[in-house]
Structure formats: C-alpha cells, structure tokens
C-alpha cells in the first residue's frame, strides 16, 4: 500500500505516517513492514523473509548437531576409558 501511494506524498516516511494512522498501527511498525516488503521484492539489499526463515532453521540444525556431536564425543571417551580399565584389571 505504501509503495503504491508514496508518489502522492513528499517522502516515503510521509506516506508511512499517513497510512499507519488509517490502518491502526504505528508508523515504525509499518516502516518495518515496508522494509521487509522491499527486501522480499529485491528493491532493497538484505535477506528476504524466506532466506531469514531458512537461515534460522539451519542455525537451529547446526546447534542441534553440535550438541549431538558433543554427547557422542563424551560417550566415546567414557566407553574408551571403560575398555582400557577392563583390559588392565586382573
């Protein structure tokens, strides 16, 4: 809505302030939405919404895999020590 009507205003911010009051949100919230829409349309540099969602999922997966690796590393060390103890006991 802002992108279509900004030519009727002196600036994009003026369009945002005008429209925000009409739709019942703050100008700052609408400014954030406009920025996100511009990134999604390739009009502004930055990650698109889909890229952000994908990145967040990948970061979560990396965190979970690191935790799993740490658990496996500790289990491996525990069982290796247990095997050494078993071999050297009379």
N, CA, C and O atoms as CSV, one atom per row, in Angstrom:
chain,resi,resn,atom,element,x,y,z
A,1,UNK,N,N,0.826,-1.184,0.000
A,1,UNK,CA,C,0.000,0.000,0.000
A,1,UNK,C,C,0.876,1.255,0.000
A,1,UNK,O,O,0.628,2.203,-0.745
A,2,UNK,N,N,1.895,1.240,0.844
A,2,UNK,CA,C,2.791,2.403,0.919
A,2,UNK,C,C,3.528,2.578,-0.398
A,2,UNK,O,O,3.646,3.693,-0.907
A,3,UNK,N,N,4.027,1.469,-0.953
A,3,UNK,CA,C,4.801,1.559,-2.187
A,3,UNK,C,C,3.960,2.108,-3.338
A,3,UNK,O,O,4.469,2.818,-4.204
A,4,UNK,N,N,2.666,1.772,-3.339
A,4,UNK,CA,C,1.793,2.275,-4.406
A,4,UNK,C,C,1.422,3.741,-4.210
A,4,UNK,O,O,1.174,4.447,-5.187
A,5,UNK,N,N,1.380,4.209,-2.966
A,5,UNK,CA,C,0.901,5.562,-2.680
A,5,UNK,C,C,1.998,6.567,-2.313
A,5,UNK,O,O,1.698,7.728,-2.036
A,6,UNK,N,N,3.249,6.140,-2.308
A,6,UNK,CA,C,4.297,7.062,-1.869
A,6,UNK,C,C,4.511,8.212,-2.851
A,6,UNK,O,O,5.029,9.258,-2.459
A,7,UNK,N,N,4.125,8.044,-4.117
A,7,UNK,CA,C,4.282,9.150,-5.073
A,7,UNK,C,C,3.304,10.292,-4.794
A,7,UNK,O,O,3.478,11.395,-5.312
A,8,UNK,N,N,2.284,10.038,-3.984
A,8,UNK,CA,C,1.317,11.079,-3.616
A,8,UNK,C,C,1.799,11.908,-2.424
A,8,UNK,O,O,1.171,12.901,-2.054
A,9,UNK,N,N,2.909,11.495,-1.831
A,9,UNK,CA,C,3.438,12.168,-0.640
A,9,UNK,C,C,4.840,12.686,-0.934
A,9,UNK,O,O,5.474,12.299,-1.915
A,10,UNK,N,N,5.304,13.569,-0.062
A,10,UNK,CA,C,6.618,14.180,-0.278
A,10,UNK,C,C,7.769,13.206,-0.051
A,10,UNK,O,O,8.859,13.392,-0.593
A,11,UNK,N,N,7.528,12.168,0.749
A,11,UNK,CA,C,8.565,11.167,1.011
A,11,UNK,C,C,7.892,9.853,1.390
A,11,UNK,O,O,6.688,9.795,1.637
A,12,UNK,N,N,8.697,8.813,1.429
A,12,UNK,CA,C,8.156,7.520,1.844
A,12,UNK,C,C,7.696,7.587,3.296
A,12,UNK,O,O,6.668,7.008,3.647
A,13,UNK,N,N,8.448,8.287,4.140
A,13,UNK,CA,C,8.071,8.411,5.544
A,13,UNK,C,C,6.728,9.122,5.692
A,13,UNK,O,O,5.916,8.736,6.533
A,14,UNK,N,N,6.489,10.146,4.890
A,14,UNK,CA,C,5.201,10.851,4.931
A,14,UNK,C,C,4.071,9.905,4.539
A,14,UNK,O,O,2.997,9.935,5.140
A,15,UNK,N,N,4.307,9.075,3.544
A,15,UNK,CA,C,3.300,8.089,3.136
A,15,UNK,C,C,3.061,7.080,4.253
A,15,UNK,O,O,1.920,6.701,4.519
A,16,UNK,N,N,4.126,6.650,4.898
A,16,UNK,CA,C,4.010,5.690,6.000
A,16,UNK,C,C,3.204,6.292,7.137
A,16,UNK,O,O,2.294,5.647,7.658
A,17,UNK,N,N,3.521,7.511,7.528
A,17,UNK,CA,C,2.787,8.153,8.624
A,17,UNK,C,C,1.310,8.309,8.286
A,17,UNK,O,O,0.452,8.100,9.143
A,18,UNK,N,N,1.014,8.669,7.063
A,18,UNK,CA,C,-0.369,8.857,6.639
A,18,UNK,C,C,-1.145,7.540,6.668
A,18,UNK,O,O,-2.271,7.492,7.162
A,19,UNK,N,N,-0.554,6.493,6.149
A,19,UNK,CA,C,-1.237,5.203,6.043
A,19,UNK,C,C,-1.304,4.494,7.388
A,19,UNK,O,O,-2.291,3.815,7.671
A,20,UNK,N,N,-0.277,4.636,8.224
A,20,UNK,CA,C,-0.251,3.952,9.525
A,20,UNK,C,C,-1.469,4.319,10.362
A,20,UNK,O,O,-2.087,3.446,10.970
A,21,UNK,N,N,-1.813,5.580,10.399
A,21,UNK,CA,C,-2.979,6.005,11.168
A,21,UNK,C,C,-4.269,5.413,10.633
A,21,UNK,O,O,-5.187,5.117,11.399
A,22,UNK,N,N,-4.342,5.242,9.335
A,22,UNK,CA,C,-5.556,4.707,8.707
A,22,UNK,C,C,-5.740,3.212,8.950
A,22,UNK,O,O,-6.870,2.730,9.029
A,23,UNK,N,N,-4.634,2.477,9.069
A,23,UNK,CA,C,-4.762,1.029,9.272
A,23,UNK,C,C,-4.601,0.622,10.733
A,23,UNK,O,O,-4.716,-0.557,11.068
A,24,UNK,N,N,-4.337,1.584,11.594
A,24,UNK,CA,C,-4.306,1.312,13.028
A,24,UNK,C,C,-3.036,0.685,13.550
A,24,UNK,O,O,-3.090,-0.172,14.433
A,25,UNK,N,N,-1.899,1.086,13.030
A,25,UNK,CA,C,-0.628,0.618,13.582
A,25,UNK,C,C,0.299,1.819,13.698
A,25,UNK,O,O,-0.010,2.903,13.204
A,26,UNK,N,N,1.430,1.618,14.350
A,26,UNK,CA,C,2.379,2.722,14.476
A,26,UNK,C,C,3.144,2.887,13.167
A,26,UNK,O,O,3.261,1.953,12.375
A,27,UNK,N,N,3.652,4.075,12.964
A,27,UNK,CA,C,4.429,4.347,11.756
A,27,UNK,C,C,5.693,3.488,11.725
A,27,UNK,O,O,6.122,3.044,10.660
A,28,UNK,N,N,6.281,3.260,12.888
A,28,UNK,CA,C,7.504,2.453,12.949
A,28,UNK,C,C,7.226,1.009,12.536
A,28,UNK,O,O,8.020,0.406,11.813
A,29,UNK,N,N,6.112,0.459,12.989
A,29,UNK,CA,C,5.738,-0.904,12.595
A,29,UNK,C,C,5.543,-0.981,11.090
A,29,UNK,O,O,6.046,-1.896,10.438
A,30,UNK,N,N,4.823,-0.035,10.547
A,30,UNK,CA,C,4.588,-0.021,9.102
A,30,UNK,C,C,5.897,0.173,8.342
A,30,UNK,O,O,6.087,-0.424,7.282
A,31,UNK,N,N,6.800,0.998,8.868
A,31,UNK,CA,C,8.103,1.193,8.221
A,31,UNK,C,C,8.861,-0.129,8.149
A,31,UNK,O,O,9.483,-0.443,7.134
A,32,UNK,N,N,8.804,-0.907,9.245
A,32,UNK,CA,C,9.453,-2.224,9.251
A,32,UNK,C,C,8.840,-3.143,8.199
A,32,UNK,O,O,9.557,-3.851,7.492
A,33,UNK,N,N,7.525,-3.129,8.099
A,33,UNK,CA,C,6.843,-3.962,7.105
A,33,UNK,C,C,7.225,-3.552,5.690
A,33,UNK,O,O,7.442,-4.403,4.827
A,34,UNK,N,N,7.308,-2.254,5.454
A,34,UNK,CA,C,7.681,-1.749,4.127
A,34,UNK,C,C,9.104,-2.193,3.792
A,34,UNK,O,O,9.372,-2.633,2.674
A,35,UNK,N,N,10.010,-2.077,4.755
A,35,UNK,CA,C,11.391,-2.516,4.527
A,35,UNK,C,C,11.460,-3.987,4.193
A,35,UNK,O,O,12.201,-4.390,3.295
A,36,UNK,N,N,10.694,-4.797,4.908
A,36,UNK,CA,C,10.671,-6.237,4.649
A,36,UNK,C,C,10.114,-6.510,3.246
A,36,UNK,O,O,10.650,-7.340,2.512
A,37,UNK,N,N,9.039,-5.809,2.882
A,37,UNK,CA,C,8.445,-5.991,1.551
A,37,UNK,C,C,9.431,-5.585,0.458
A,37,UNK,O,O,9.523,-6.253,-0.573
A,38,UNK,N,N,10.161,-4.505,0.674
A,38,UNK,CA,C,11.148,-4.067,-0.317
A,38,UNK,C,C,12.272,-5.086,-0.466
A,38,UNK,O,O,12.731,-5.341,-1.579
A,39,UNK,N,N,12.719,-5.670,0.643
A,39,UNK,CA,C,13.757,-6.708,0.562
A,39,UNK,C,C,13.220,-7.944,-0.159
A,39,UNK,O,O,13.916,-8.538,-0.982
A,40,UNK,N,N,11.978,-8.328,0.151
A,40,UNK,CA,C,11.383,-9.502,-0.487
A,40,UNK,C,C,11.212,-9.306,-1.991
A,40,UNK,O,O,11.287,-10.269,-2.753
A,41,UNK,N,N,10.985,-8.070,-2.421
A,41,UNK,CA,C,10.810,-7.768,-3.844
A,41,UNK,C,C,12.131,-7.464,-4.542
A,41,UNK,O,O,12.156,-7.235,-5.751
A,42,UNK,N,N,13.226,-7.460,-3.789
A,42,UNK,CA,C,14.532,-7.179,-4.369
A,42,UNK,C,C,14.800,-5.701,-4.589
A,42,UNK,O,O,15.730,-5.342,-5.312
A,43,UNK,N,N,14.001,-4.841,-3.977
A,43,UNK,CA,C,14.189,-3.402,-4.127
A,43,UNK,C,C,15.204,-2.841,-3.144
A,43,UNK,O,O,15.676,-1.716,-3.310
A,44,UNK,N,N,15.540,-3.615,-2.126
A,44,UNK,CA,C,16.460,-3.169,-1.079
A,44,UNK,C,C,17.393,-4.337,-0.757
A,44,UNK,O,O,16.955,-5.488,-0.732
A,45,UNK,N,N,18.665,-4.054,-0.511
A,45,UNK,CA,C,19.580,-5.152,-0.176
A,45,UNK,C,C,19.250,-5.757,1.183
A,45,UNK,O,O,18.695,-5.094,2.059
A,46,UNK,N,N,19.597,-7.007,1.335
A,46,UNK,CA,C,19.370,-7.697,2.597
A,46,UNK,C,C,18.691,-9.031,2.357
A,46,UNK,O,O,18.301,-9.358,1.236
A,47,UNK,N,N,18.558,-9.795,3.431
A,47,UNK,CA,C,17.943,-11.114,3.335
A,47,UNK,C,C,16.434,-10.998,3.192
A,47,UNK,O,O,15.796,-10.176,3.851
A,48,UNK,N,N,15.872,-11.832,2.323
A,48,UNK,CA,C,14.421,-11.871,2.189
A,48,UNK,C,C,13.850,-12.637,3.379
A,48,UNK,O,O,14.588,-13.264,4.139
A,49,UNK,N,N,12.547,-12.580,3.528
A,49,UNK,CA,C,11.885,-13.294,4.618
A,49,UNK,C,C,12.151,-14.790,4.512
A,49,UNK,O,O,12.444,-15.439,5.516
A,50,UNK,N,N,12.053,-15.344,3.304
A,50,UNK,CA,C,12.312,-16.774,3.109
A,50,UNK,C,C,13.749,-17.135,3.467
A,50,UNK,O,O,13.999,-18.177,4.072
A,51,UNK,N,N,14.689,-16.275,3.094
A,51,UNK,CA,C,16.093,-16.531,3.427
A,51,UNK,C,C,16.315,-16.477,4.934
A,51,UNK,O,O,17.079,-17.273,5.480
A,52,UNK,N,N,15.652,-15.544,5.607
A,52,UNK,CA,C,15.771,-15.455,7.069
A,52,UNK,C,C,15.234,-16.712,7.746
A,52,UNK,O,O,15.847,-17.239,8.675
A,53,UNK,N,N,14.086,-17.185,7.275
A,53,UNK,CA,C,13.486,-18.400,7.841
A,53,UNK,C,C,14.425,-19.579,7.623
A,53,UNK,O,O,14.655,-20.369,8.539
A,54,UNK,N,N,14.966,-19.701,6.417
A,54,UNK,CA,C,15.882,-20.797,6.098
A,54,UNK,C,C,17.146,-20.712,6.948
A,54,UNK,O,O,17.621,-21.727,7.460
A,55,UNK,N,N,17.692,-19.507,7.101
A,55,UNK,CA,C,18.901,-19.336,7.899
A,55,UNK,C,C,18.650,-19.716,9.358
A,55,UNK,O,O,19.484,-20.367,9.988
A,56,UNK,N,N,17.511,-19.313,9.886
A,56,UNK,CA,C,17.185,-19.634,11.270
A,56,UNK,C,C,17.073,-21.151,11.456
A,56,UNK,O,O,17.547,-21.695,12.454
A,57,UNK,N,N,16.445,-21.829,10.490
A,57,UNK,CA,C,16.323,-23.285,10.559
A,57,UNK,C,C,17.699,-23.947,10.486
A,57,UNK,O,O,17.967,-24.900,11.217
A,58,UNK,N,N,18.559,-23.453,9.622
A,58,UNK,CA,C,19.905,-24.016,9.500
A,58,UNK,C,C,20.729,-23.773,10.761
A,58,UNK,O,O,21.479,-24.652,11.186
A,59,UNK,N,N,20.599,-22.596,11.360
A,59,UNK,CA,C,21.312,-22.315,12.608
A,59,UNK,C,C,20.837,-23.248,13.716
A,59,UNK,O,O,21.643,-23.728,14.514
A,60,UNK,N,N,19.530,-23.508,13.769
A,60,UNK,CA,C,18.980,-24.428,14.764
A,60,UNK,C,C,19.532,-25.838,14.536
A,60,UNK,O,O,19.902,-26.529,15.485
A,61,UNK,N,N,19.583,-26.258,13.263
A,61,UNK,CA,C,20.098,-27.580,12.934
A,61,UNK,C,C,21.571,-27.704,13.318
A,61,UNK,O,O,21.981,-28.725,13.869
A,62,UNK,N,N,22.364,-26.681,13.035
A,62,UNK,CA,C,23.783,-26.689,13.398
A,62,UNK,C,C,23.941,-26.808,14.910
A,62,UNK,O,O,24.774,-27.576,15.393
A,63,UNK,N,N,23.135,-26.043,15.662
A,63,UNK,CA,C,23.204,-26.092,17.124
A,63,UNK,C,C,22.880,-27.503,17.633
A,63,UNK,O,O,23.567,-28.023,18.512
A,64,UNK,N,N,21.829,-28.117,17.075
A,64,UNK,CA,C,21.447,-29.465,17.496
A,64,UNK,C,C,22.518,-30.486,17.136
A,64,UNK,O,O,22.803,-31.384,17.929
A,65,UNK,N,N,23.114,-30.363,15.955
A,65,UNK,CA,C,24.169,-31.289,15.546
A,65,UNK,C,C,25.415,-31.139,16.415
A,65,UNK,O,O,26.071,-32.128,16.741
A,66,UNK,N,N,25.737,-29.910,16.787
A,66,UNK,CA,C,26.891,-29.705,17.680
A,66,UNK,C,C,26.641,-30.336,19.042
A,66,UNK,O,O,27.542,-30.933,19.631
A,67,UNK,N,N,25.420,-30.202,19.539
A,67,UNK,CA,C,25.079,-30.824,20.821
A,67,UNK,C,C,25.174,-32.345,20.710
A,67,UNK,O,O,25.703,-33.001,21.608
A,68,UNK,N,N,24.664,-32.909,19.613
A,68,UNK,CA,C,24.729,-34.357,19.412
A,68,UNK,C,C,26.182,-34.819,19.312
A,68,UNK,O,O,26.541,-35.853,19.876
A,69,UNK,N,N,27.015,-34.066,18.605
A,69,UNK,CA,C,28.433,-34.419,18.495
A,69,UNK,C,C,29.117,-34.392,19.854
A,69,UNK,O,O,29.937,-35.259,20.157
A,70,UNK,N,N,28.786,-33.409,20.667
A,70,UNK,CA,C,29.383,-33.320,22.000
A,70,UNK,C,C,28.976,-34.520,22.855
A,70,UNK,O,O,29.805,-35.088,23.566
A,71,UNK,N,N,27.719,-34.898,22.784
A,71,UNK,CA,C,27.246,-36.074,23.529
A,71,UNK,C,C,27.981,-37.320,23.049
A,71,UNK,O,O,28.437,-38.121,23.865
A,72,UNK,N,N,28.099,-37.493,21.741
A,72,UNK,CA,C,28.796,-38.660,21.192
A,72,UNK,C,C,30.274,-38.655,21.560
A,72,UNK,O,O,30.846,-39.710,21.836
A,73,UNK,N,N,30.896,-37.485,21.567
A,73,UNK,CA,C,32.306,-37.377,21.940
A,73,UNK,C,C,32.506,-37.816,23.394
A,73,UNK,O,O,33.439,-38.557,23.701
A,74,UNK,N,N,31.628,-37.356,24.280
A,74,UNK,CA,C,31.731,-37.729,25.695
A,74,UNK,C,C,31.453,-39.210,25.897
A,74,UNK,O,O,32.130,-39.867,26.689
A,75,UNK,N,N,30.459,-39.744,25.185
A,75,UNK,CA,C,30.145,-41.172,25.303
A,75,UNK,C,C,31.305,-42.014,24.792
A,75,UNK,O,O,31.646,-43.034,25.392
A,76,UNK,N,N,31.909,-41.596,23.693
A,76,UNK,CA,C,33.042,-42.315,23.131
A,76,UNK,C,C,34.212,-42.334,24.114
A,76,UNK,O,O,34.844,-43.372,24.310
A,77,UNK,N,N,34.496,-41.203,24.721
A,77,UNK,CA,C,35.583,-41.134,25.703
A,77,UNK,C,C,35.274,-42.012,26.909
A,77,UNK,O,O,36.164,-42.688,27.427
A,78,UNK,N,N,34.036,-42.009,27.355
A,78,UNK,CA,C,33.636,-42.821,28.511
A,78,UNK,C,C,33.833,-44.307,28.207
A,78,UNK,O,O,34.429,-45.030,29.006
A,79,UNK,N,N,33.336,-44.763,27.057
A,79,UNK,CA,C,33.443,-46.182,26.726
A,79,UNK,C,C,34.880,-46.582,26.398
A,79,UNK,O,O,35.271,-47.718,26.663
A,80,UNK,N,N,35.661,-45.687,25.837
A,80,UNK,CA,C,37.070,-45.987,25.580
A,80,UNK,C,C,37.808,-46.172,26.901
A,80,UNK,O,O,38.626,-47.082,27.037
A,81,UNK,N,N,37.520,-45.310,27.872
A,81,UNK,CA,C,38.145,-45.438,29.188
A,81,UNK,C,C,37.698,-46.727,29.867
A,81,UNK,O,O,38.509,-47.410,30.492
A,82,UNK,N,N,36.435,-47.061,29.751
A,82,UNK,CA,C,35.921,-48.298,30.347
A,82,UNK,C,C,36.603,-49.510,29.725
A,82,UNK,O,O,36.906,-50.470,30.433
A,83,UNK,N,N,36.847,-49.487,28.433
A,83,UNK,CA,C,37.528,-50.590,27.757
A,83,UNK,C,C,38.971,-50.697,28.234
A,83,UNK,O,O,39.467,-51.802,28.452
A,84,UNK,N,N,39.652,-49.566,28.399
A,84,UNK,CA,C,41.025,-49.593,28.907
A,84,UNK,C,C,41.061,-50.141,30.326
A,84,UNK,O,O,41.929,-50.947,30.659
A,85,UNK,N,N,40.127,-49.710,31.162
A,85,UNK,CA,C,40.067,-50.197,32.540
A,85,UNK,C,C,39.832,-51.702,32.568
A,85,UNK,O,O,40.428,-52.398,33.389
A,86,UNK,N,N,38.985,-52.214,31.698
A,86,UNK,CA,C,38.667,-53.638,31.658
A,86,UNK,C,C,39.882,-54.450,31.223
A,86,UNK,O,O,40.106,-55.545,31.740
A,87,UNK,N,N,40.658,-53.938,30.295
A,87,UNK,CA,C,41.811,-54.673,29.778
A,87,UNK,C,C,42.927,-54.792,30.816
A,87,UNK,O,O,43.637,-55.797,30.844
A,88,UNK,N,N,43.087,-53.786,31.662
A,88,UNK,CA,C,44.217,-53.779,32.587
A,88,UNK,C,C,43.866,-54.251,33.985
A,88,UNK,O,O,44.716,-54.205,34.874
A,89,UNK,N,N,42.649,-54.699,34.204
A,89,UNK,CA,C,42.287,-55.248,35.516
A,89,UNK,C,C,42.589,-56.739,35.529
A,89,UNK,O,O,42.337,-57.435,34.546
A,90,UNK,N,N,43.131,-57.230,36.642
A,90,UNK,CA,C,43.483,-58.666,36.710
A,90,UNK,C,C,42.287,-59.567,36.793
A,90,UNK,O,O,42.436,-60.787,36.856
